[in-house]
Amino acid sequence: MKSKDKTRVDEVSQYYAPAAKLNNISTVLFWLNATLSFTMPYSASMIGKDWASILQAIFLVFVLIYFGASQISSLYLVPQAELMRRKQLLSDSFGIPLSQDDTSLYYNNSFSPSVQRLGANTMENALFSKEIASRMLVRNRFITLGYFLTWLLAFSLRHDNLALLAWITQLVFSGEIIAKWLKLEILRFRHEQTYDDLYSHFLHKLGQDSPKAIANVLNAFVSYEAAKSNAGILLSTDEFQKLNPILSERWKSICKKLDMQKLKGLNR
């Protein structure tokens, strides 16, 4: 690691780039499919049956592409990036390189390589992750509620064209809206729980080499990584950039309060 270089280095971030690009494509496809789903039942009267059939075929192709992109991201790209991040976390925590990727000033605490440093690193990760997830949930809850209310409205109107309800139901209850929201809610809750557990751990200053201290840290680390693995969600880079200065200052204050402060300036 480049410990003498005051410039932040994070070569692990390159593994998140493909997932981020695919996530952007999925977002465009989602809104395109959402728009088509509401216009599909009326397409025959607007553009004729022949064009409506073509539009329906295009819609189905887009749905399949969206589904494929989502699965590739959640089942391969995100887990692969998280694997490399986990190796970097363990490398920094124990001072043993597990990959060829270099990092500097990514984690900020005064512990030497040890289980306690692993706990401090995990706590810092949990702080950033839970706050970013909370910000993402503001928009996610709005979208989920909007679709649910739209579905209820369409159902209450008792529209004769059942295709309208079929398309909306497919979008809302296929899992791509409700499931995403629930995963993000659970992810935020579990990261918050990990943060609280580690805060209590360092607040009570349990002995570094005691079995209880080691068990507490390892349990928190596993819980944090398991939460990310189960969710398969890529946290927003935009929200990270917005929150980074605020959270860095908060982490600096926490480190000072819990005697985890690093002499160098914080810059996640």
Secondary structure, DSSP 8 states (H G I E B T S, - for coil): --TT--S-EEGGGGGGHHHHHHHHHHHHHHHHHHHHHHHGGGHHHHH-HHHHHHHHHHHHHHHHHHHHHHHHIIIIIHHHHHHHHHHHHHHHHHT---SS--EESSS--S--SSHHHHHHHHHHHHHHHHHHHHHHHHHHHHHHHHHHHHHHHHHHTT-S-HHHHHHHHHHHHSSTTHHHHHHHHHHHHHHHHHHHHHHHHHHTT--TTSHHHHHHHHHHHHHHHHHHHHH-----HHHHHHHHHHHHHHHHHHHHHTT---SS----
